[in-house]
């Protein structure tokens, strides 16, 4: 009895999945044209934050810090 009920449910699920047409599914939302720019901006801010940390702990000289900071901002 349990096997028969499970089989009926499985057949119903398979029929439902096969019955859903791709045109019945909602259209995906278009990708924002600013998404790539926002990701790039976040990466630059992360790089600048890391650069500032390394400068403060003494891993970079003042000249290296200024040069790298200028390069990061141009990217």
HTML snippet that shows the backbone in 3Dmol.js (N, CA, C, O; Angstrom):
<script src="https://3Dmol.org/build/3Dmol-min.js"></script>
<div id="view" style="width:600px;height:400px;position:relative"></div>
<script>
const pdb = `
ATOM      1  N   UNK A   1       0.818  -1.197   0.000  1.00  0.00           N
ATOM      2  CA  UNK A   1       0.000   0.000   0.000  1.00  0.00           C
ATOM      3  C   UNK A   1       0.866   1.268   0.000  1.00  0.00           C
ATOM      4  O   UNK A   1       0.600   2.198  -0.760  1.00  0.00           O
ATOM      5  N   UNK A   2       1.885   1.305   0.837  1.00  0.00           N
ATOM      6  CA  UNK A   2       2.765   2.472   0.924  1.00  0.00           C
ATOM      7  C   UNK A   2       3.549   2.628  -0.370  1.00  0.00           C
ATOM      8  O   UNK A   2       3.746   3.746  -0.847  1.00  0.00           O
ATOM      9  N   UNK A   3       3.993   1.523  -0.937  1.00  0.00           N
ATOM     10  CA  UNK A   3       4.739   1.570  -2.190  1.00  0.00           C
ATOM     11  C   UNK A   3       3.850   2.103  -3.312  1.00  0.00           C
ATOM     12  O   UNK A   3       4.306   2.884  -4.147  1.00  0.00           O
ATOM     13  N   UNK A   4       2.605   1.690  -3.336  1.00  0.00           N
ATOM     14  CA  UNK A   4       1.686   2.163  -4.371  1.00  0.00           C
ATOM     15  C   UNK A   4       1.443   3.660  -4.223  1.00  0.00           C
ATOM     16  O   UNK A   4       1.417   4.380  -5.221  1.00  0.00           O
ATOM     17  N   UNK A   5       1.269   4.129  -3.020  1.00  0.00           N
ATOM     18  CA  UNK A   5       1.050   5.560  -2.770  1.00  0.00           C
ATOM     19  C   UNK A   5       2.290   6.368  -3.161  1.00  0.00           C
ATOM     20  O   UNK A   5       2.176   7.434  -3.765  1.00  0.00           O
ATOM     21  N   UNK A   6       3.465   5.859  -2.816  1.00  0.00           N
ATOM     22  CA  UNK A   6       4.705   6.536  -3.172  1.00  0.00           C
ATOM     23  C   UNK A   6       4.869   6.573  -4.692  1.00  0.00           C
ATOM     24  O   UNK A   6       5.335   7.573  -5.238  1.00  0.00           O
ATOM     25  N   UNK A   7       4.498   5.513  -5.365  1.00  0.00           N
ATOM     26  CA  UNK A   7       4.594   5.466  -6.826  1.00  0.00           C
ATOM     27  C   UNK A   7       3.660   6.482  -7.465  1.00  0.00           C
ATOM     28  O   UNK A   7       4.044   7.170  -8.411  1.00  0.00           O
ATOM     29  N   UNK A   8       2.435   6.582  -6.955  1.00  0.00           N
ATOM     30  CA  UNK A   8       1.472   7.544  -7.488  1.00  0.00           C
ATOM     31  C   UNK A   8       1.980   8.970  -7.289  1.00  0.00           C
ATOM     32  O   UNK A   8       1.869   9.800  -8.191  1.00  0.00           O
ATOM     33  N   UNK A   9       2.528   9.254  -6.128  1.00  0.00           N
ATOM     34  CA  UNK A   9       3.063  10.592  -5.853  1.00  0.00           C
ATOM     35  C   UNK A   9       4.249  10.878  -6.762  1.00  0.00           C
ATOM     36  O   UNK A   9       4.370  11.984  -7.289  1.00  0.00           O
ATOM     37  N   UNK A  10       5.128   9.894  -6.955  1.00  0.00           N
ATOM     38  CA  UNK A  10       6.288  10.082  -7.818  1.00  0.00           C
ATOM     39  C   UNK A  10       5.857  10.339  -9.256  1.00  0.00           C
ATOM     40  O   UNK A  10       6.423  11.203  -9.926  1.00  0.00           O
ATOM     41  N   UNK A  11       4.869   9.606  -9.733  1.00  0.00           N
ATOM     42  CA  UNK A  11       4.370   9.806 -11.097  1.00  0.00           C
ATOM     43  C   UNK A  11       3.741  11.188 -11.227  1.00  0.00           C
ATOM     44  O   UNK A  11       3.924  11.853 -12.246  1.00  0.00           O
ATOM     45  N   UNK A  12       3.012  11.624 -10.222  1.00  0.00           N
ATOM     46  CA  UNK A  12       2.385  12.942 -10.255  1.00  0.00           C
ATOM     47  C   UNK A  12       3.448  14.046 -10.296  1.00  0.00           C
ATOM     48  O   UNK A  12       3.302  15.023 -11.031  1.00  0.00           O
ATOM     49  N   UNK A  13       4.498  13.891  -9.517  1.00  0.00           N
ATOM     50  CA  UNK A  13       5.571  14.885  -9.487  1.00  0.00           C
ATOM     51  C   UNK A  13       6.279  14.930 -10.835  1.00  0.00           C
ATOM     52  O   UNK A  13       6.551  16.009 -11.361  1.00  0.00           O
ATOM     53  N   UNK A  14       6.574  13.773 -11.386  1.00  0.00           N
ATOM     54  CA  UNK A  14       7.244  13.714 -12.694  1.00  0.00           C
ATOM     55  C   UNK A  14       6.360  14.324 -13.771  1.00  0.00           C
ATOM     56  O   UNK A  14       6.846  15.069 -14.621  1.00  0.00           O
ATOM     57  N   UNK A  15       5.072  14.019 -13.746  1.00  0.00           N
ATOM     58  CA  UNK A  15       4.147  14.586 -14.736  1.00  0.00           C
ATOM     59  C   UNK A  15       4.081  16.107 -14.599  1.00  0.00           C
ATOM     60  O   UNK A  15       4.026  16.816 -15.604  1.00  0.00           O
ATOM     61  N   UNK A  16       4.086  16.611 -13.368  1.00  0.00           N
ATOM     62  CA  UNK A  16       4.047  18.050 -13.148  1.00  0.00           C
ATOM     63  C   UNK A  16       5.316  18.704 -13.680  1.00  0.00           C
ATOM     64  O   UNK A  16       5.255  19.736 -14.348  1.00  0.00           O
ATOM     65  N   UNK A  17       6.475  18.097 -13.380  1.00  0.00           N
ATOM     66  CA  UNK A  17       7.747  18.665 -13.828  1.00  0.00           C
ATOM     67  C   UNK A  17       7.817  18.680 -15.352  1.00  0.00           C
ATOM     68  O   UNK A  17       8.242  19.671 -15.947  1.00  0.00           O
ATOM     69  N   UNK A  18       7.407  17.596 -15.975  1.00  0.00           N
ATOM     70  CA  UNK A  18       7.442  17.544 -17.437  1.00  0.00           C
ATOM     71  C   UNK A  18       6.381  18.437 -18.067  1.00  0.00           C
ATOM     72  O   UNK A  18       6.526  18.865 -19.212  1.00  0.00           O
ATOM     73  N   UNK A  19       5.331  18.714 -17.333  1.00  0.00           N
ATOM     74  CA  UNK A  19       4.248  19.539 -17.862  1.00  0.00           C
ATOM     75  C   UNK A  19       4.522  21.030 -17.813  1.00  0.00           C
ATOM     76  O   UNK A  19       3.856  21.799 -18.505  1.00  0.00           O
ATOM     77  N   UNK A  20       5.483  21.452 -17.015  1.00  0.00           N
ATOM     78  CA  UNK A  20       5.817  22.873 -16.922  1.00  0.00           C
ATOM     79  C   UNK A  20       6.607  23.249 -18.172  1.00  0.00           C
ATOM     80  O   UNK A  20       7.671  22.691 -18.441  1.00  0.00           O
ATOM     81  N   UNK A  21       6.079  24.187 -18.916  1.00  0.00           N
ATOM     82  CA  UNK A  21       6.756  24.627 -20.130  1.00  0.00           C
ATOM     83  C   UNK A  21       7.653  25.820 -19.820  1.00  0.00           C
ATOM     84  O   UNK A  21       7.402  26.586 -18.889  1.00  0.00           O
ATOM     85  N   UNK A  22       8.683  25.954 -20.608  1.00  0.00           N
ATOM     86  CA  UNK A  22       9.620  27.048 -20.341  1.00  0.00           C
ATOM     87  C   UNK A  22       8.959  28.409 -20.520  1.00  0.00           C
ATOM     88  O   UNK A  22       9.362  29.379 -19.878  1.00  0.00           O
ATOM     89  N   UNK A  23       7.944  28.495 -21.387  1.00  0.00           N
ATOM     90  CA  UNK A  23       7.277  29.788 -21.560  1.00  0.00           C
ATOM     91  C   UNK A  23       6.383  30.126 -20.375  1.00  0.00           C
ATOM     92  O   UNK A  23       5.973  31.276 -20.219  1.00  0.00           O
ATOM     93  N   UNK A  24       6.077  29.135 -19.537  1.00  0.00           N
ATOM     94  CA  UNK A  24       5.279  29.390 -18.336  1.00  0.00           C
ATOM     95  C   UNK A  24       6.120  29.955 -17.195  1.00  0.00           C
ATOM     96  O   UNK A  24       5.585  30.528 -16.246  1.00  0.00           O
ATOM     97  N   UNK A  25       7.433  29.791 -17.293  1.00  0.00           N
ATOM     98  CA  UNK A  25       8.323  30.285 -16.245  1.00  0.00           C
ATOM     99  C   UNK A  25       8.526  31.787 -16.417  1.00  0.00           C
ATOM    100  O   UNK A  25       8.538  32.282 -17.544  1.00  0.00           O
ATOM    101  N   UNK A  26       8.685  32.515 -15.317  1.00  0.00           N
ATOM    102  CA  UNK A  26       8.884  33.966 -15.430  1.00  0.00           C
ATOM    103  C   UNK A  26      10.232  34.294 -16.069  1.00  0.00           C
ATOM    104  O   UNK A  26      11.200  33.545 -15.938  1.00  0.00           O
ATOM    105  N   UNK A  27      10.267  35.415 -16.753  1.00  0.00           N
ATOM    106  CA  UNK A  27      11.512  35.882 -17.372  1.00  0.00           C
ATOM    107  C   UNK A  27      12.483  36.289 -16.267  1.00  0.00           C
ATOM    108  O   UNK A  27      12.078  36.898 -15.277  1.00  0.00           O
ATOM    109  N   UNK A  28      13.752  35.960 -16.430  1.00  0.00           N
ATOM    110  CA  UNK A  28      14.719  36.429 -15.431  1.00  0.00           C
ATOM    111  C   UNK A  28      14.852  37.941 -15.522  1.00  0.00           C
ATOM    112  O   UNK A  28      14.734  38.536 -16.593  1.00  0.00           O
ATOM    113  N   UNK A  29      15.102  38.542 -14.368  1.00  0.00           N
ATOM    114  CA  UNK A  29      15.256  39.999 -14.362  1.00  0.00           C
ATOM    115  C   UNK A  29      16.524  40.371 -15.130  1.00  0.00           C
ATOM    116  O   UNK A  29      17.547  39.698 -14.999  1.00  0.00           O
ATOM    117  N   UNK A  30      16.465  41.429 -15.922  1.00  0.00           N
ATOM    118  CA  UNK A  30      17.662  41.819 -16.676  1.00  0.00           C
ATOM    119  C   UNK A  30      18.766  42.271 -15.721  1.00  0.00           C
ATOM    120  O   UNK A  30      18.505  42.851 -14.666  1.00  0.00           O
ATOM    121  N   UNK A  31      19.990  41.992 -16.118  1.00  0.00           N
ATOM    122  CA  UNK A  31      21.135  42.369 -15.295  1.00  0.00           C
ATOM    123  C   UNK A  31      21.310  43.878 -15.339  1.00  0.00           C
ATOM    124  O   UNK A  31      21.242  44.494 -16.403  1.00  0.00           O
ATOM    125  N   UNK A  32      21.532  44.453 -14.191  1.00  0.00           N
ATOM    126  CA  UNK A  32      21.718  45.897 -14.095  1.00  0.00           C
ATOM    127  C   UNK A  32      22.991  46.307 -14.838  1.00  0.00           C
ATOM    128  O   UNK A  32      24.027  45.657 -14.699  1.00  0.00           O
ATOM    129  N   UNK A  33      22.917  47.377 -15.621  1.00  0.00           N
ATOM    130  CA  UNK A  33      24.141  47.826 -16.309  1.00  0.00           C
ATOM    131  C   UNK A  33      25.189  48.352 -15.327  1.00  0.00           C
ATOM    132  O   UNK A  33      26.363  48.474 -15.676  1.00  0.00           O
ATOM    133  N   UNK A  34      24.770  48.660 -14.118  1.00  0.00           N
ATOM    134  CA  UNK A  34      25.692  49.201 -13.127  1.00  0.00           C
ATOM    135  C   UNK A  34      26.295  48.126 -12.226  1.00  0.00           C
ATOM    136  O   UNK A  34      27.164  48.424 -11.407  1.00  0.00           O
ATOM    137  N   UNK A  35      25.842  46.882 -12.368  1.00  0.00           N
ATOM    138  CA  UNK A  35      26.328  45.807 -11.512  1.00  0.00           C
ATOM    139  C   UNK A  35      27.837  45.632 -11.642  1.00  0.00           C
ATOM    140  O   UNK A  35      28.536  45.527 -10.634  1.00  0.00           O
ATOM    141  N   UNK A  36      28.341  45.601 -12.864  1.00  0.00           N
ATOM    142  CA  UNK A  36      29.788  45.426 -13.083  1.00  0.00           C
ATOM    143  C   UNK A  36      30.566  46.605 -12.478  1.00  0.00           C
ATOM    144  O   UNK A  36      31.631  46.417 -11.890  1.00  0.00           O
ATOM    145  N   UNK A  37      30.024  47.814 -12.628  1.00  0.00           N
ATOM    146  CA  UNK A  37      30.706  48.991 -12.069  1.00  0.00           C
ATOM    147  C   UNK A  37      30.711  48.955 -10.547  1.00  0.00           C
ATOM    148  O   UNK A  37      31.707  49.313  -9.918  1.00  0.00           O
ATOM    149  N   UNK A  38      29.601  48.523  -9.955  1.00  0.00           N
ATOM    150  CA  UNK A  38      29.536  48.422  -8.497  1.00  0.00           C
ATOM    151  C   UNK A  38      30.529  47.386  -7.978  1.00  0.00           C
ATOM    152  O   UNK A  38      31.172  47.604  -6.950  1.00  0.00           O
ATOM    153  N   UNK A  39      30.659  46.260  -8.682  1.00  0.00           N
ATOM    154  CA  UNK A  39      31.619  45.239  -8.277  1.00  0.00           C
ATOM    155  C   UNK A  39      33.047  45.759  -8.394  1.00  0.00           C
ATOM    156  O   UNK A  39      33.888  45.496  -7.535  1.00  0.00           O
ATOM    157  N   UNK A  40      33.308  46.494  -9.458  1.00  0.00           N
ATOM    158  CA  UNK A  40      34.654  47.064  -9.672  1.00  0.00           C
ATOM    159  C   UNK A  40      34.978  48.085  -8.583  1.00  0.00           C
ATOM    160  O   UNK A  40      36.087  48.107  -8.050  1.00  0.00           O
ATOM    161  N   UNK A  41      34.000  48.929  -8.259  1.00  0.00           N
ATOM    162  CA  UNK A  41      34.192  49.934  -7.214  1.00  0.00           C
ATOM    163  C   UNK A  41      34.479  49.261  -5.871  1.00  0.00           C
ATOM    164  O   UNK A  41      35.362  49.701  -5.134  1.00  0.00           O
ATOM    165  N   UNK A  42      33.746  48.209  -5.554  1.00  0.00           N
ATOM    166  CA  UNK A  42      33.963  47.489  -4.297  1.00  0.00           C
ATOM    167  C   UNK A  42      35.365  46.880  -4.252  1.00  0.00           C
ATOM    168  O   UNK A  42      36.018  46.892  -3.208  1.00  0.00           O
ATOM    169  N   UNK A  43      35.826  46.347  -5.386  1.00  0.00           N
ATOM    170  CA  UNK A  43      37.164  45.758  -5.432  1.00  0.00           C
ATOM    171  C   UNK A  43      38.237  46.825  -5.219  1.00  0.00           C
ATOM    172  O   UNK A  43      39.216  46.589  -4.510  1.00  0.00           O
ATOM    173  N   UNK A  44      38.057  47.988  -5.824  1.00  0.00           N
ATOM    174  CA  UNK A  44      39.029  49.077  -5.656  1.00  0.00           C
ATOM    175  C   UNK A  44      39.064  49.539  -4.209  1.00  0.00           C
ATOM    176  O   UNK A  44      40.142  49.765  -3.658  1.00  0.00           O
ATOM    177  N   UNK A  45      37.885  49.684  -3.578  1.00  0.00           N
ATOM    178  CA  UNK A  45      37.856  50.084  -2.167  1.00  0.00           C
ATOM    179  C   UNK A  45      38.528  49.039  -1.284  1.00  0.00           C
ATOM    180  O   UNK A  45      39.229  49.393  -0.337  1.00  0.00           O
ATOM    181  N   UNK A  46      38.321  47.757  -1.581  1.00  0.00           N
ATOM    182  CA  UNK A  46      38.984  46.711  -0.810  1.00  0.00           C
ATOM    183  C   UNK A  46      40.496  46.797  -0.964  1.00  0.00           C
ATOM    184  O   UNK A  46      41.237  46.661   0.010  1.00  0.00           O
ATOM    185  N   UNK A  47      40.949  47.025  -2.194  1.00  0.00           N
ATOM    186  CA  UNK A  47      42.392  47.141  -2.438  1.00  0.00           C
ATOM    187  C   UNK A  47      42.978  48.342  -1.696  1.00  0.00           C
ATOM    188  O   UNK A  47      44.052  48.246  -1.103  1.00  0.00           O
ATOM    189  N   UNK A  48      42.277  49.460  -1.732  1.00  0.00           N
ATOM    190  CA  UNK A  48      42.762  50.653  -1.036  1.00  0.00           C
ATOM    191  C   UNK A  48      42.780  50.446   0.479  1.00  0.00           C
ATOM    192  O   UNK A  48      43.687  50.918   1.164  1.00  0.00           O
ATOM    193  N   UNK A  49      41.778  49.742   0.993  1.00  0.00           N
ATOM    194  CA  UNK A  49      41.728  49.457   2.430  1.00  0.00           C
ATOM    195  C   UNK A  49      42.910  48.559   2.837  1.00  0.00           C
ATOM    196  O   UNK A  49      43.553  48.789   3.861  1.00  0.00           O
ATOM    197  N   UNK A  50      43.180  47.533   2.014  1.00  0.00           N
ATOM    198  CA  UNK A  50      44.324  46.655   2.289  1.00  0.00           C
ATOM    199  C   UNK A  50      45.639  47.431   2.202  1.00  0.00           C
ATOM    200  O   UNK A  50      46.536  47.242   3.025  1.00  0.00           O
ATOM    201  N   UNK A  51      45.744  48.298   1.207  1.00  0.00           N
ATOM    202  CA  UNK A  51      46.948  49.099   1.030  1.00  0.00           C
ATOM    203  C   UNK A  51      47.185  49.999   2.240  1.00  0.00           C
ATOM    204  O   UNK A  51      48.308  50.119   2.729  1.00  0.00           O
ATOM    205  N   UNK A  52      46.120  50.623   2.709  1.00  0.00           N
ATOM    206  CA  UNK A  52      46.238  51.511   3.861  1.00  0.00           C
ATOM    207  C   UNK A  52      46.659  50.732   5.111  1.00  0.00           C
ATOM    208  O   UNK A  52      47.467  51.211   5.907  1.00  0.00           O
ATOM    209  N   UNK A  53      46.102  49.527   5.273  1.00  0.00           N
ATOM    210  CA  UNK A  53      46.478  48.705   6.419  1.00  0.00           C
ATOM    211  C   UNK A  53      47.965  48.353   6.364  1.00  0.00           C
ATOM    212  O   UNK A  53      48.669  48.474   7.366  1.00  0.00           O
ATOM    213  N   UNK A  54      48.444  47.918   5.196  1.00  0.00           N
ATOM    214  CA  UNK A  54      49.849  47.551   5.057  1.00  0.00           C
ATOM    215  C   UNK A  54      50.768  48.751   5.287  1.00  0.00           C
ATOM    216  O   UNK A  54      51.866  48.600   5.825  1.00  0.00           O
ATOM    217  N   UNK A  55      50.324  49.932   4.883  1.00  0.00           N
ATOM    218  CA  UNK A  55      51.112  51.149   5.121  1.00  0.00           C
ATOM    219  C   UNK A  55      51.182  51.448   6.622  1.00  0.00           C
ATOM    220  O   UNK A  55      52.242  51.796   7.144  1.00  0.00           O
ATOM    221  N   UNK A  56      50.055  51.311   7.303  1.00  0.00           N
ATOM    222  CA  UNK A  56      50.018  51.635   8.739  1.00  0.00           C
ATOM    223  C   UNK A  56      50.849  50.677   9.577  1.00  0.00           C
ATOM    224  O   UNK A  56      51.413  51.083  10.593  1.00  0.00           O
ATOM    225  N   UNK A  57      50.935  49.411   9.173  1.00  0.00           N
ATOM    226  CA  UNK A  57      51.743  48.462   9.952  1.00  0.00           C
ATOM    227  C   UNK A  57      53.211  48.495   9.544  1.00  0.00           C
ATOM    228  O   UNK A  57      54.026  47.761  10.104  1.00  0.00           O
ATOM    229  N   UNK A  58      53.556  49.344   8.570  1.00  0.00           N
ATOM    230  CA  UNK A  58      54.942  49.553   8.206  1.00  0.00           C
ATOM    231  C   UNK A  58      55.474  48.656   7.107  1.00  0.00           C
ATOM    232  O   UNK A  58      56.688  48.584   6.917  1.00  0.00           O
ATOM    233  N   UNK A  59      54.620  47.979   6.387  1.00  0.00           N
ATOM    234  CA  UNK A  59      55.086  47.107   5.308  1.00  0.00           C
ATOM    235  C   UNK A  59      55.445  47.895   4.047  1.00  0.00           C
ATOM    236  O   UNK A  59      56.172  47.390   3.192  1.00  0.00           O
ATOM    237  N   UNK A  60      54.943  49.128   3.923  1.00  0.00           N
ATOM    238  CA  UNK A  60      55.197  49.951   2.737  1.00  0.00           C
ATOM    239  C   UNK A  60      55.830  51.273   3.137  1.00  0.00           C
ATOM    240  O   UNK A  60      55.494  51.849   4.172  1.00  0.00           O
ATOM    241  N   UNK A  61      56.748  51.746   2.305  1.00  0.00           N
ATOM    242  CA  UNK A  61      57.304  53.079   2.519  1.00  0.00           C
ATOM    243  C   UNK A  61      56.268  54.110   2.068  1.00  0.00           C
ATOM    244  O   UNK A  61      55.297  53.774   1.391  1.00  0.00           O
ATOM    245  N   UNK A  62      56.487  55.356   2.450  1.00  0.00           N
ATOM    246  CA  UNK A  62      55.549  56.413   2.079  1.00  0.00           C
ATOM    247  C   UNK A  62      55.476  56.568   0.562  1.00  0.00           C
ATOM    248  O   UNK A  62      54.393  56.760   0.008  1.00  0.00           O
ATOM    249  N   UNK A  63      56.611  56.486  -0.102  1.00  0.00           N
ATOM    250  CA  UNK A  63      56.630  56.643  -1.559  1.00  0.00           C
ATOM    251  C   UNK A  63      55.902  55.472  -2.241  1.00  0.00           C
ATOM    252  O   UNK A  63      55.122  55.686  -3.170  1.00  0.00           O
ATOM    253  N   UNK A  64      56.154  54.249  -1.787  1.00  0.00           N
ATOM    254  CA  UNK A  64      55.458  53.090  -2.365  1.00  0.00           C
ATOM    255  C   UNK A  64      53.955  53.189  -2.130  1.00  0.00           C
ATOM    256  O   UNK A  64      53.158  52.860  -3.008  1.00  0.00           O
ATOM    257  N   UNK A  65      53.574  53.645  -0.936  1.00  0.00           N
ATOM    258  CA  UNK A  65      52.156  53.803  -0.611  1.00  0.00           C
ATOM    259  C   UNK A  65      51.487  54.797  -1.559  1.00  0.00           C
ATOM    260  O   UNK A  65      50.418  54.517  -2.102  1.00  0.00           O
ATOM    261  N   UNK A  66      52.110  55.949  -1.756  1.00  0.00           N
ATOM    262  CA  UNK A  66      51.526  56.966  -2.632  1.00  0.00           C
ATOM    263  C   UNK A  66      51.451  56.485  -4.080  1.00  0.00           C
ATOM    264  O   UNK A  66      50.446  56.707  -4.754  1.00  0.00           O
ATOM    265  N   UNK A  67      52.511  55.824  -4.563  1.00  0.00           N
ATOM    266  CA  UNK A  67      52.512  55.319  -5.944  1.00  0.00           C
ATOM    267  C   UNK A  67      51.426  54.260  -6.153  1.00  0.00           C
ATOM    268  O   UNK A  67      50.690  54.311  -7.139  1.00  0.00           O
ATOM    269  N   UNK A  68      51.327  53.322  -5.245  1.00  0.00           N
ATOM    270  CA  UNK A  68      50.337  52.253  -5.376  1.00  0.00           C
ATOM    271  C   UNK A  68      48.925  52.806  -5.231  1.00  0.00           C
ATOM    272  O   UNK A  68      48.010  52.366  -5.927  1.00  0.00           O
ATOM    273  N   UNK A  69      48.747  53.756  -4.341  1.00  0.00           N
ATOM    274  CA  UNK A  69      47.432  54.375  -4.161  1.00  0.00           C
ATOM    275  C   UNK A  69      46.989  55.076  -5.446  1.00  0.00           C
ATOM    276  O   UNK A  69      45.827  54.993  -5.844  1.00  0.00           O
ATOM    277  N   UNK A  70      47.916  55.755  -6.074  1.00  0.00           N
ATOM    278  CA  UNK A  70      47.598  56.455  -7.327  1.00  0.00           C
ATOM    279  C   UNK A  70      47.234  55.453  -8.419  1.00  0.00           C
ATOM    280  O   UNK A  70      46.305  55.691  -9.192  1.00  0.00           O
ATOM    281  N   UNK A  71      47.952  54.342  -8.489  1.00  0.00           N
ATOM    282  CA  UNK A  71      47.668  53.310  -9.490  1.00  0.00           C
ATOM    283  C   UNK A  71      46.303  52.682  -9.235  1.00  0.00           C
ATOM    284  O   UNK A  71      45.549  52.446 -10.179  1.00  0.00           O
ATOM    285  N   UNK A  72      45.974  52.407  -7.967  1.00  0.00           N
ATOM    286  CA  UNK A  72      44.672  51.800  -7.639  1.00  0.00           C
ATOM    287  C   UNK A  72      43.520  52.713  -8.045  1.00  0.00           C
ATOM    288  O   UNK A  72      42.500  52.244  -8.549  1.00  0.00           O
ATOM    289  N   UNK A  73      43.679  53.994  -7.829  1.00  0.00           N
ATOM    290  CA  UNK A  73      42.613  54.937  -8.160  1.00  0.00           C
ATOM    291  C   UNK A  73      42.409  55.063  -9.662  1.00  0.00           C
ATOM    292  O   UNK A  73      41.296  55.328 -10.115  1.00  0.00           O
ATOM    293  N   UNK A  74      43.481  54.873 -10.448  1.00  0.00           N
ATOM    294  CA  UNK A  74      43.363  54.969 -11.903  1.00  0.00           C
ATOM    295  C   UNK A  74      42.652  53.753 -12.493  1.00  0.00           C
ATOM    296  O   UNK A  74      42.031  53.853 -13.552  1.00  0.00           O
ATOM    297  N   UNK A  75      42.737  52.614 -11.823  1.00  0.00           N
ATOM    298  CA  UNK A  75      42.163  51.371 -12.372  1.00  0.00           C
ATOM    299  C   UNK A  75      40.697  51.463 -12.601  1.00  0.00           C
ATOM    300  O   UNK A  75      40.081  50.500 -13.058  1.00  0.00           O
TER     301      UNK A  75
END
`;
const viewer = $3Dmol.createViewer("view");
viewer.addModel(pdb, "pdb");
viewer.setStyle({}, {cartoon: {color: "spectrum"}});
viewer.zoomTo();
viewer.render();
</script>
